[in-house]
């Protein structure tokens, strides 16, 4: 078959843009809309029927592309390397050429890292502002070339002139900041560029305005910040039995809100609700609404195992599926395993009650589940229940089974207008946690119209991990015995090695010095060779702090099984 026949049949001249994707369609389209929308607007605004990114939101733009795309079987890539990869490898090659001793070269390479994103740009901008006349020659040449396109984009009703102006402003974004600073207009040396600079400084307002919803007070608790001093909890997996009855059940479910969590007293059972993709479909949500959800959510963890690193022994084929274990108001011995695709609703219950020492299901939570199962058995079925536990100390800090303080470096929504965060800052914009708000990395997911499914929504990752404390101790003890530097202080060897593995000590103290009382205010500039905090440590790999801003997630996990006990050997 000829994929281009429908286009030829129209007897029109068509402009074809060839794009190849190495990932999901939806996330790639978001990158195109956000990052090169101005370029595509400048090219495609000359085509009849084009819907520009200046006039519409992402959903409408994506629908326009979908209706006109022609699939083909070609894939071409020049290189899998990014620009940063090329810059890094060029510097590595330079070091290898400069050092005749391979060992010294390896040490220098181990300590080399590209400068933080934006550092060079900010430094160049600062220098240019001090000496504008000497710094702007290259920018002016590029501006003159772009201004030469302006006759092809005349001011008219479709406002074609704004497309090329916006493209020029984005392609020369740093130069545009300097122009808008006003210093160029005051410099007599640039009088020959007056027309170009005036054109370049034209204000371009988007016809489509992002619609970030207000931040309400009825967001579920435990999302923007954790519940206070939680000790017990559970994760309950439910299946929809009857759509109409399940909707009625969910409407009356006493879900805890953020405002209620701050005022509730002890032994209040907090309830959180999450819906899976299959659950949304079981409740009758149509596909045209589900299509707005990110592709990662639609595909799920199993389908994305290769991208997530779930390979070999961690492959989904080796996952232990949840057990069908809830019956007669209690957790029973493990029954048959259930497929994750059969789970529609996920409920989390949490309570603060230090008087109950057991790691089994808390009696108050068991009562809530018993009432739910009896009163709404014709609406939903409780499939599986996993009791969870946390052991906070007097300061509210809890430790996981490996003995490390948990919940450090949690992102928190800052006040409106807060400055761009530093790599180590916990202060983030709402869009880092909630849909429909600006993020620290620019943009955000804004439904063109109010959408109860997306506005102020977020995603919860449900993942159950088994931690083998006995194996960890065996490995650490064996490694400590082999390290001669620790021979004179064997009792300290274990904790020191564990700290090197984690990147923090077990009380949460950073291995890289931080200001007093600001244990998260640090980067690795003073530790270029990874001597204090190794490159392989969990903390350094999870947040290298050399790129800003970095995506952040809230971590509200809980342990299961018997408590971790510290015997003094680790």
N, C-alpha and C positions, 0 to 999 in steps of 0.2 A: 504494500500500500504506500501511497505517496502522502506523507504527513502535511505537505505544503499545498496540496491540491485545493483545500477549502480557501486558502488565501488567494491562489491564482484565479479561482472561480469568481472572486469578487471583482475582477478586472480593475483593481486599484493598485497603486504603488504603495508598498508596505515597507516599513523600517523594521528590521529584525534585530533584536538584541540577544546575543547568545550568552547564556549563563550556565555554568555547571556548579552543582552543589555537592559537597562532600559530607553532608549531614542532613538533618531534617529540613523540610521545606519551610515550615513556619518560623523557626528561629533564624534561618538564613534570610527570610523575607524581612524580619524585624531589623536585621543588621542593614540590609539594603535600604529600607525605608528611613532608618535613622541616620546612617552614615554617608550614603551616596545618593540620598533622595534629591539633593540639590543638583547633582550632576545629571541624574536622569530627567529631572524637570527641565533643565536647560536643553537637553537633547530631544526629549519626546514631546515637549510642548508644541512642537511644529507638526505633530500628528493629530489628525481629527479624532476627537473623543477621548483624548488623554485626560486622566484624572490625576492632577498633580499633588505632591505631598504637601504643598502649601495650602491646598483647599480642603483636605480631608484627613481623617484619622487613619490609623493603620488598618483597621478592619475593612474600610471601603477601598483603600488602596490595594490590599491583598485580594479582595474580590475582583477588582478590575484586572489584576494580573492573572488570576486563575481563569477568568473568562476568555483570555486571549493567548495563554501560553500554548506552545506546541511542543510536545515531548519528543525527544529523539534519543538515539542510543549511543551518543558519543560522550566520552569523558576525556578531558585533557587537563593535565596539570604540569606546569613547568618544574615545580619543586614543592615539596611538603613543608619546607622551611618557612618560618615567618621572617619578617624584617629583623626582629630582635634576634632570632637565631643566627642570621647572617652577620649581624653586628658582633654578636658574642664570639662566633667562630673566627671572625677576622681578627679580633683581639687575642684570642687563644693562639692563632697562628703567629701573630706578632711576638707574643711572649716566647714561643718556642724558638723563633729565629733569634731573639735577643739573648737567650740563655743557652750557653754551650753545655751546661750540666743538666741532664734530663731531670735529676731529682729536684734541683732548684726550680726548674721550669714547672714541675708538677706542683710544688708548693705555691708558686705564684698563681698558677691557674686555679688551684683549689680556693685561693683567697680572692679571686677576681669575680666581680659581679657588675652587671650593667648598672649605671646610675639610675636612681629612682625616676619613674615616668614623670615627666613635667619639670624635672630639675633643670635640665639643659635649656628648656624653653623659657622658664622663669628667669634664669640667669641671663639669657640672651635679651629678653625683654627689658630687664633692668639695665643692662649695658646700653641698649639702644635708646632708652629714655634719657640716659646721661649724655649720649653723643648721637642725636638723631640724624644729623647731617651725614655722618660717615657710615651709618648702619643701614640706610634705607635704599641704597642704589639698586640692589637686587630686587627688593620688593616693588620698587617703582617700575623697573623693566617689565616684571610680570604683570603689574597692574596695567601698564600701557598696552600690552598684548591683549589682555582681556577686554579692555575698553574698546579695542578695535573691533570687537564683536557687537558692540551696542547698536550699530545701524541695522544689523540683522534681527534685532529684538526691539522694535519700536514701541513706544508707549501706546497702548491701545486698550480696548475694553477687556480682553483676556489678560492684560497686564503682563505681556511677554517680557517687557523690559525688566520686571522684578525677578524673573527666573534667572537671568544671567547675572544680575547684580547680587542676588543671594548666593549663587555659585561662586562668584568672585570673592565674596566676603568669607565664605566657608573655606575655600581653597587657600586663601591668604588670611586665615583667622588671626594669627599673631600680629601680622602687619595691620589688620583692621583695628585691633585694640590700640595700636600706637596712633593710627590716624584719628580715631575717636578721642584720643587723649588731647588732641588739639595742637600738639607741638609742630606738626608738619605745616599746618595752615599759617602759623606765625613765622615760619622760616622763609626768608625771601629767596633762598636758593631753589625753592620748589614752585616758583611762580609759573614755570613752564608746564607744570603738571596740575594746574588749578582745576581744569575741567575734569581730569581723571579722578582727582581726589574728591571733588564735590560729588561726582557720580558714585564713587566708591562708598561715600558716607551716607548715601540715601537710606532712610529707614525702611526696612522690609518687614511688614507685619503679616503674620500668617492669617489667612482667612479662617482656617480651622484652628480653634483655640482648644488646647487640652483642657479636660474637664475633671480636674482632681477633686474627688468628693471631700467634704469636711471630715475630720477625724472625730467620730462619734464616741460616746461613752459606753456603748453597748457591745464593743468588741469582746470576744470571749476572753476570760481570764486565763492566765498562764501563757499568753502569747507575747505581749509586750514586756511582761515581767513575770517572774515566777510567783507562785503562791507562797505565803510565809510559813517557814518551818514545817514543810510537809514531811511526814514520816511513813505513811502507808498509801498505797494506791493499787490500781489494777488497770489492765487494758482489756476491754471486752469487745469481741468481734460479733457483729449481728448480721442477720440476713432478713431482707424484706419478704414478708409472706403475702400481704395484701397492700397494693399501692395506696388506695384511698385511706385505709386504716393506718398505714405507716405514716402518711403525711399528717394525719390528725395526731398521732403519737408524737411526732417530732415538733409539732406546733406547741404542744403542752410540756415538752421535756424541759425541766428546770436547769437550763444551761447557765453556768456561772459566767458573769461578766467581769470585766476588769475593775469596774467601780465597786461591785459587790465584794470582790476579793479583798479589797483594801479595808473594808469595814467589818467583815465577818470575824467572828470569834473562833476559839478552838473547837475542834470536833465537828466543824461544818464540813459536810461532804461536798467537795467541788466536783462539778461535772463538765466535761468538755466533749464536743461533738465534731466528728469529721466524716465526710462522705467520700467513698471511692468513685471512680468513673462508672463502674458497674452499678453502684448504688444510685448515682444520679440518673442513670438510664432506667433502673428499676422503679424510680420515683416518677418517671414520665418526663424528664427533662429532654426536650427535642435535640436532635443532632446539630441543628443550626446554632443553638446556644452552646453546646459542648465544643463546637469548632473554635470558639473563642479561647478555649483553655490552652495553655502551652503544650507543645508536643511531648515534652518530657513527662507530663502528668498523664497524657492520653496513652502513651506507650507503656509506662510503668517500668519498675526496676528490672523485672525479668527480661523484657525485650531489650533493655539497654545494658545488659550485663557486661558485654565487652567494653563499652564506653566507661562503665563505672569501675572496671577492674575486677569484676566478679568472674574470675577465670580459674581453671584448674580445680583445686579442692574447694574453692569458694563459688564455683559455678552453681547456678540455680538447681541443677540436677542433684546437687548434694545438700540442698537446703532441707532442714527439718520443718515440715509444714505444721501449722497449728493443729492441736488435738481437739477433737470434739469432746469436751470435758465438763460441760455445765449441765447439771441435772438436779432437780429437787432442791434448788436454792443453794447448792454447794459445788465446789470444784471436786470432780471425781477423778479417779485414776485415768491416765491418758487413754482415750478411746481412738477411733479411726481418725486418720489425718484428713484435713480438709484442704481443698485447693484455694489459693488466695483469690482467685477470680470469683469465688462464691461469697466473698465478704462484701457487704454493701455499706455497713455503718460501723464506725469505730468510736467507742465511748471510752473516755478516760475518767476514772474516779480517783480523787485524792483527798486525804484527810490528815490533819495534824493531831497526833495522839501519842505522846512519848510514854504513856503508861502501859501501852501494849507492846511487849518486847518481841512477839512472834513475827516471823517473816511471812506467815500465811495470810490469807485474805482477811482484812480487817472486818470485824462484825458489822459495823455500820455500813460499810460498802456492800457486804454480802446481803444485808437487809434491803438496800436499794436495788440490787440486781434481782433479788427474790420478788420484790413488788413489781418490778418491770416485767419479769418473765411471766408472772401470773396475770397481771392486769392487761397486758398487751400481747399475749401469746398469739392472738389472731392477726396481729399487725406485723410483729417482728419475732424472730427466734434468736436466742442467745446461743451462739455456736461454741465459742471458746473464751476462756477467761485466764489471764495471766496475772497473778498477784505480784505487786512490785513493792520495793522497800527503799527507804532512805534513812540515814542515821546522822542527822545534823548535830553539830556540837553546840556549845553554849552561844556561839556567835552566829549560828545558823548555817555554818559551812559543813557540807557533807562530803564524804569520801567514797569513791568507788571501790570495787573489790581489790584493785591494785594498790589501794592506799593513797591515792592522790586526791587533793582537794578538787572538787568538781564545780562547774559553773563559772569559771574564771573567763574574763574577756568576753562577756556577753554584750552584744550590741544593744543600744537603747536609743529611742527616738529623742533627738535633741530639740531645743526650742527653735521656732521658726526663724529663718535667717541666720542660722549658725554658720560659721565659716567652713570652707572645704576641710574635711577631716584629715588629720595626719595619718600616716600608715598605722599608728598604734592606737588611734582614738577609738573609743567605744561609742562615740556620739555619731549617729547615722540619721539620714533623712527617712521619712516614713516609707518611701518606696522600696527601701531595702528589706522591709518586712511585710508590708501590706500592698496589695494591688491597688492601682488607681492613684498613686502618688508619685511625685518626683523622687528619683533615687540619687545616690551619690555619684553614679556614673552617667548621669544625664538621661533625660527621657523618663519613661515609665509606661505601664500598660494602662491606657485610658480608654475604656469603652466609650464609643461615640455618644451613646445614650445611657441614662442610668440603668444599671444592671445589678440586681440583687445578688446574682451569682458571683460577680467579680468585685464590685465596689467594697473596699476594705477587707477583702478576703486574703487568705494566705494558704500555704500548703504545709501539711505535717508529714514528716517522713517516719514511717513505722518500721523499725529494724530491731530485731532481737539478736544479740550477740552473746556467745558463750565465752567467758574469760577463764582460762586455766591458770589459776594462781599457783598451783603446784608445779606446773611446767615452767612458769616464769621464775620461780624461786630456784629451781634446779639450774636453769640457764644462767641466772645471775651469779649464783654461788660458784658455778664452774668457771665463768668468765673472770670473776673476782680473784679466784685462786691462781689464774694464769697471768694476772697483771702484777709484775714485780713492783711497780710504784706503790701498790697497795699493801705489800707484804708486811710493812711495819705497822699498818693500821687496819688489819683485816675486818674488825667490826664496822668500820666506816665504808668499806669497799662496796658493799651491797647498795646502800642508799645513794652513794655517789654515782655508781653505774646506772641505777634506775633514773636518777636525775638527768644524766647525760642522754638516756634513751628518750625521756619525756621532753626535755628542754626546760623543765622547772623542777624544783624540789617538791617533796610530797606535800608540804604546806602551801604550795603555790608560788613560792618565791622564785623570781626569774633568775636564770643563770647569768644573764647580762645585767649589770647594775642599772637600777632605776631610781628615780628620786624617792625620798622617804614618803610613804603613804600613797605612792602612785605606782603600784607594782606592775601596771600594764603599760606605763609610759616609757617605752624603750624601742630601739631598733638594733640592728646588728652592725652598724657602721664601725663600732669599736672592736668588733670581733670578726675581721675579714677572713681569717683562716679557720674559723669554726673551732677555736681552742676552748672557749668558755661554753658555747652552746653548739654542739656538732651540727653539721649540715644535715645529717640523717635523723636528727631528733624530730619527734612528733610536732612540737610547737613550731619549729623553724620551717618544716615542710608544709604545715597547715596554714601558716601565716608568715611568709618570708619577710613581710613589711618593707619590701623594696619597690613595691608598685602601689600607687594610690589612685583611687580608693579600691579596696578589694571587697568582693561580695562577702557578706556575713550571714550567718544563720544563728537563730536562737537554739540553745541546747537545753532541753528540759527533760533529759533522760532520767530513768530510775533503775536501780539494780533489782535483781530477783535472786531468789535462793538465800542460803544462810549468810550471815553477816561476815564481812572481812574481819579477821582478827590479826592484829599486829603482834608477832611473837618476839620482836626486838632484833631479829636476824636480817631484816630488810629495812 
